[in-house]
Amino acid sequence: MSETADRTALDQWYCLEALQDIGPGAMPNRLLGVDLTIARDEAGRIAVTAEGRPAPLPTRERYGYLWTTLGTPAADLSSIPEAFEADRRSVVCGAVSVRSSGPRIVENFLDLAHFPFVHTNILGVEPHTEVDHYTAEIRRDVDEVWATDCRFYQPQAALSAKDGIMTHYVYRVLNPFAVILYKTCPNAADRQDIICLFVQPLEEDRCRAHPVMFLIDDASPLADLIHFQQLIFLQDRIILENQRPLLLPLGPRAEMPARADATSATYRRWLKEKGLRYGTTLQAA
């Protein structure tokens, strides 16, 4: 596929690779249908080049990852101040390939209702299936989607959790392809664990998902933390790859939302306002 002409998609920052996984020399990569090359020189400097473009792309090294853009973003990378707190563990969980569109992956991350059925006995369990009322909104001052006052009973909200708890969630969509979850921390009553999902669209219907966590947990082995998060996402991947259409429908009657889908409906409205076409469709399902 050739490079998209969708300016909304082009003018975003995208996560490409965990910094810890970029060795010396050159490695191939891909973004929005464009072949990229990531190269680290002998001095440790990293550059990204794109096929057909004479100059290197802009880059950022933040939150444990290398980022780039094929366009001209209106702002720098969004701020995640918790990522820099000295007592938090940064847990890079590896990249997962998904045969789905980027907006589908983000929307799935925002969905509370699927917890008891997809993540049974971990993030949810029957008969605790009801999604309580919560608030979803577009915050115009920062151009982000937020969902607050989310609550859900979870048998194992985190690897460090010993018992089931009523977990409080806040969702924050940074851009159409990046989302953060702030959730109850079992180890600190006055703080929240942070889980981020950065989606790298290779093509409209094929992506790499990069989960990273910033946790208050100094006891759990690193490998166990990574395995726990990968287990959750691999359960989601089964659902995502079986959704039809693979692209996210934005038409008014394509998919009928329920009350529990307030964040999804707000996210879709935000994407429509932005004019995003990459990974979406206005055709009815």
C-alpha positions in Angstrom: 0.0 0.0 0.0 1.1 3.6 -0.6 1.3 6.4 1.9 -2.1 7.7 3.0 -3.2 11.2 2.2 -5.2 11.5 5.4 -3.7 14.5 7.2 -5.3 13.6 10.5 -3.5 10.3 10.5 -0.2 11.7 9.2 -0.1 14.6 11.8 0.2 12.3 14.8 3.1 11.0 16.9 3.5 7.2 16.7 5.3 4.8 18.9 7.7 2.6 16.8 9.8 0.5 19.0 10.9 0.0 22.6 14.3 1.8 23.1 15.6 -1.3 24.9 15.1 -3.3 21.7 16.9 -1.0 19.3 20.4 -2.3 18.8 23.3 -1.0 16.7 22.9 -0.9 13.0 19.7 -0.7 11.0 16.3 -2.3 11.5 13.2 -2.2 9.3 9.9 -0.8 10.5 6.6 0.4 9.0 4.1 3.1 9.6 0.9 4.1 7.7 1.9 2.0 4.7 5.4 3.5 4.5 8.6 1.5 5.0 10.9 2.9 7.6 14.4 2.3 8.7 15.6 2.8 12.3 19.3 3.2 12.7 21.5 3.6 15.8 25.0 4.8 15.2 28.2 4.1 17.2 27.5 7.1 19.4 24.1 5.7 20.3 22.1 8.3 18.3 18.9 7.0 16.7 17.6 8.2 13.3 14.5 7.2 11.4 14.2 7.5 7.6 11.2 6.8 5.4 11.1 5.4 1.9 10.9 8.2 -0.7 11.8 11.0 1.7 15.2 12.6 1.5 15.4 13.9 5.1 15.2 11.9 8.4 11.9 12.0 10.2 11.4 13.9 13.5 11.9 11.6 16.5 11.3 11.6 20.2 12.7 9.2 22.9 10.1 9.1 25.7 8.2 6.7 27.9 10.7 4.0 27.0 9.9 4.2 23.3 11.1 5.7 20.0 8.4 7.9 18.4 8.1 9.6 15.0 5.7 11.2 12.7 5.1 11.3 8.9 3.4 14.7 9.1 3.4 17.9 11.1 1.8 17.4 14.5 0.2 20.5 16.1 1.9 19.8 19.4 4.6 17.7 21.0 4.0 14.3 22.5 1.4 14.4 25.2 2.6 14.7 28.8 2.4 11.6 31.1 4.0 13.0 34.3 3.5 9.8 36.3 6.0 8.1 34.0 8.8 10.1 35.6 8.0 9.5 39.2 11.0 7.9 40.8 9.2 5.1 42.7 7.3 3.8 39.7 8.4 0.8 37.8 8.4 1.2 34.1 7.3 -2.1 32.5 7.6 -2.3 28.7 5.5 -5.3 27.7 6.6 -6.0 24.1 4.8 -5.4 20.8 1.8 -7.5 19.8 0.8 -7.7 16.1 -3.0 -7.4 15.6 -5.0 -7.9 12.4 -7.3 -5.0 13.1 -7.4 -1.2 12.7 -5.9 1.2 15.2 -9.2 2.8 16.2 -10.7 -0.6 16.8 -7.8 -1.5 19.2 -8.2 1.8 21.1 -12.0 1.4 21.4 -11.6 -2.1 22.7 -9.2 -0.8 25.4 -11.9 1.6 26.4 -14.6 -1.0 26.8 -15.6 -1.9 30.4 -18.4 -4.2 29.5 -16.3 -7.0 28.0 -14.3 -7.7 31.2 -16.4 -10.5 32.6 -16.7 -12.3 29.3 -13.2 -11.9 27.8 -11.0 -11.6 30.9 -13.0 -14.0 33.1 -11.8 -14.3 36.7 -9.2 -11.6 36.1 -10.7 -8.2 35.2 -14.3 -9.4 35.6 -16.6 -12.2 36.6 -20.2 -13.1 36.4 -22.6 -12.1 37.9 -20.8 -8.7 38.3 -21.5 -7.6 34.7 -23.3 -4.3 35.1 -21.4 -1.1 34.0 -22.3 1.7 36.4 -22.9 5.2 35.1 -19.8 7.2 34.3 -18.9 10.4 32.5 -17.3 10.5 29.1 -16.4 13.8 27.5 -14.2 15.6 24.9 -11.9 18.0 26.8 -11.6 20.8 24.3 -8.8 22.6 26.2 -6.4 19.6 25.7 -8.2 17.9 22.7 -8.5 14.6 24.5 -11.2 12.1 25.3 -11.7 11.4 29.0 -13.9 8.9 30.9 -14.1 9.4 34.7 -16.0 7.8 37.6 -15.7 4.4 36.0 -16.0 1.5 38.5 -16.0 -2.2 38.0 -15.6 -5.2 40.3 -12.4 -7.2 39.5 -11.3 -10.5 40.9 -7.6 -9.7 40.1 -7.2 -6.0 39.1 -3.4 -6.3 39.0 -0.8 -9.0 39.5 -0.2 -7.7 43.0 -3.9 -7.8 44.0 -4.6 -10.5 46.6 -8.4 -10.3 46.6 -11.2 -9.0 44.4 -11.8 -5.2 44.6 -14.1 -2.5 43.2 -11.6 -0.9 40.8 -11.9 2.8 39.9 -10.8 3.7 36.4 -10.1 6.9 34.5 -9.5 6.6 30.7 -7.6 9.3 28.8 -7.3 9.1 25.0 -4.2 11.2 24.0 -4.7 11.0 20.2 -6.6 8.6 17.9 -3.9 5.9 18.4 -2.8 6.3 22.0 -4.7 5.7 25.2 -4.0 5.7 29.0 -5.8 3.9 31.8 -5.4 5.2 35.4 -6.7 2.6 37.9 -6.9 1.7 41.5 -3.5 0.7 42.9 -3.6 -2.3 45.3 -0.3 -1.2 46.9 -1.1 2.5 47.5 -4.6 3.7 48.3 -3.9 7.3 47.4 -2.3 6.7 44.0 -3.1 5.0 40.7 -1.4 2.5 38.5 -0.9 3.6 34.9 -1.3 1.4 31.9 -0.7 2.9 28.4 -1.4 1.4 25.0 0.4 3.0 22.0 -0.9 1.7 18.7 1.3 1.7 15.6 -0.8 1.4 12.4 1.3 -0.5 9.8 -1.7 -0.5 7.4 -5.3 0.4 7.8 -6.2 -3.1 9.0 -2.9 -4.2 10.6 -1.2 -2.8 13.6 1.4 -3.3 16.3 0.2 -2.6 19.9 2.8 -1.4 22.4 1.6 -1.8 26.1 3.6 -0.2 28.8 2.8 0.1 32.5 4.0 2.6 35.2 3.3 0.8 38.5 3.6 1.1 42.2 4.9 -2.4 42.7 8.4 -3.2 43.9 7.8 -6.8 44.7 6.4 -8.6 41.7 9.1 -10.1 39.3 9.4 -8.2 36.0 8.7 -11.3 33.9 5.5 -12.0 35.8 4.3 -8.4 35.3 4.9 -8.6 31.6 3.2 -12.0 31.3 0.1 -10.7 33.2 -0.3 -7.8 30.8 0.4 -9.9 27.7 -2.2 -12.4 28.8 -4.8 -9.7 29.0 -4.0 -8.2 25.6 -3.8 -11.6 23.9 -7.3 -12.3 25.1 -8.3 -9.0 23.5 -6.6 -9.9 20.3 -8.8 -12.9 19.7 -11.9 -10.6 19.9 -10.3 -7.8 17.8 -9.3 -10.1 14.9 -12.8 -11.5 14.7 -14.7 -8.2 14.7 -16.2 -7.2 11.4 -15.6 -4.9 9.8 -11.9 -4.6 10.8 -12.1 -0.9 10.3 -14.0 1.2 12.9 -17.5 2.2 11.6 -18.2 5.9 12.1 -21.5 6.0 10.3 -24.5 7.0 12.6 -26.3 3.7 12.2 -23.3 1.3 11.7 -23.3 -0.1 15.2 -25.8 0.8 17.9 -24.2 1.8 21.2 -25.6 0.9 24.7 -25.4 3.0 27.8 -22.2 1.2 28.8 -20.6 2.4 25.5 -20.5 6.1 26.3 -16.7 6.3 26.0 -16.8 4.5 22.6 -19.6 6.9 21.3 -17.6 9.9 22.5 -14.4 8.6 20.9 -16.1 8.0 17.6 -17.6 11.5 17.6 -14.2 12.9 18.3 -12.7 11.0 15.4 -15.4 12.2 13.1 -14.8 15.8 14.2 -11.2 15.3 13.4 -12.0 13.9 10.0 -10.0 10.7 10.5 -10.4 8.3 7.7 -7.4 6.0 8.2 -8.6 2.8 9.9 -12.3 3.9 9.8 -15.3 3.7 7.6 -18.4 5.7 7.2 -20.2 2.7 5.6 -22.9 0.9 7.6 -21.9 -2.5 9.0 
